[in-house]
Amino acid sequence: MPSTDDYTNLSCGREHPDRGVQETPDGRIILFCTVCTTDRGAWLANAEAAAALTDTWRSEARAWSTGRWLLMPDHVHFFCTPSAEGRHSVERWCAFWKDLLAKRLRLGPGRWQRDVFHHRIRSVEQYLEKLDYVRQNPVRAGLVQNADGWLWQGEIERITWD
């Protein structure tokens, strides 16, 4: 497992994140996503940002349903799946909520990296592995001793692999 610092430097054979998510015959789409702050600025893991982000996901940014999420100082991890309320690309949806959050927090433009890094979950085993990876992220970064001690995490909607 890569460390938090290595996560965004993993080589996947391309310079930018992949675009779009293709449908599967069973219609199942669960994404594991990471969105980073510009220049990895450490402004994100706090009560104000967590409240604003979760409120945005619950109220206005409903094209995708957000499941488990975790804020690190310089990035956010979350799981999402398309909702019945809209069919926009994950890239468009992320751009929408990043803009709303910047306005709510009075951050000004340019506080987020441009893209979203997403990985399509393809099995229950992979889903559980990524859930554990996210949960242990603050421990690996030396921010807490125990994952349960990290305050900036939660779940908006239950996303399961059934």
N, C-alpha and C positions, 0 to 999 in steps of 0.2 A: 504494500500500500504506500503510495507517495505521501510525503509530508504536506502540510498545508502550503508551505512555500513552493514546493515542487508542483503542486496541482495544476496551476495554469501554464506551466512550462512544459507539460507533457507533449511530446511530438506525436501528432496524429497524421502527419503527412500533408498538412495544409496550414496556411498562415492564419486563416479566419475560421470561425465556427461554421459547421455545416448549416445550410439553409433548408428550412422546411422539414416537415415530418410526413412520411408516407403512411397512408392508411394500411391496415392489415385486414385480411379477410374476416377475422373475428371482431374487428372494430376496436380492439384494445390498444389504447395509447396511454402509457404512463411515462413521463419524462423526469429524469433527474437533472436539475438545472443549477448552474452557478452564474451569478451576476456579480461582477467586481466593481469596486469604486475606482475612479480615475487615479492612476499612479499609486494604487493600493493605499489610498488615504484611509486612516483609521478613525472614521467618524460614525460608523454604522451601529455598533453594538451598544445600544443604550435604550432606556425606557421610551423616550420620545420617538425615536426611529421605529422601534418595534410596534408601538401603538399605532403610529401613522401608517406603517406598511400593512399591518393586519387589518386595520380599518379599510384601507384602500382595496385590499384583496376581497374583503367581505362585501363591500358596498358597490364600488364603481367598476373595478377591474374584474369582471365576471365572465369574460370569454373563455377563460380556463379556470378550473377549480384547483385551488391550492391545498395540498395535503400538509405533510410535515414540513417544517421550515426551521432554519437556524441561522441567526445572524452572527457573523464573525466581525471583528473590527473593520475589515476591508472587503468583505464579500458576504453574499447571502447564498445559502443552499436551500433548495426546495424541490418538492415533487409536485407535479401538476398533471392534469388530464383535461381534455377538452370538455367544456360544459355544454349544457343544452341551450344556454343563453347567447351563444355567439360562436361563429366559426372563423376566427382570425388566426393567422399564423402565430406561433409562440413568440417569434421575433417582434411582430407588431404589438401583441399583447404586452410583452415586457417593456417595449418602448413607451407604451401608454402609461403603465403604472409607475415606471421610473420618472416620467415627467410629472405625474400627479404627486408622487412622493416628494420630489424636489420642491414643488410649489408649496406643499403642506409644511415642509420643514424650512422653507425660505432659504434654500441652498443656492439658488442660482443655477444657471446652466453648466453643463460639463462636469458634474460630480460623479457620473457613472461612466464606465467603459461603454463603448458603443453597442457591443453585441451581448448575446446570452450564449453561454456554452451549455448545450444540452446533450444528454445521452438517453437513448430510448431503452427502457427497461424491457428485457425479453424473457424473463422467467421469475418465478417467485424467489428462487435462490439469489438471483442478482438483485432483486428488490430488497430482500433482507440484508444483503451485503452492503448495499448503498445506504440503507437506513442506519446501519451500524457505523459506517464510515462517517456519516454526517454527525451522528450522536457523539462520536469520539473525537471529532475535530477540535473542540476547545481543549481537550485533555492533551492531544498530540501537540498543540500549539503552546502548552504550558500555562494556559489561562486559568485552569481549575484542576483540582486533583481528581475529581469525580464528575462524570458527565451529567449526573443529576444536579450538580451544583451550578450549571450554566443557566443563567436566567433568560437568555435571549433566544428561546426556542419554543415551539408549540405546534399546534395542528389546527388548521382552519376547517378542513373537511376530511373525513376519513376516506382515504384512497387505499383500496385493498386489491390484491391480486387474487381474484376468485376464479 
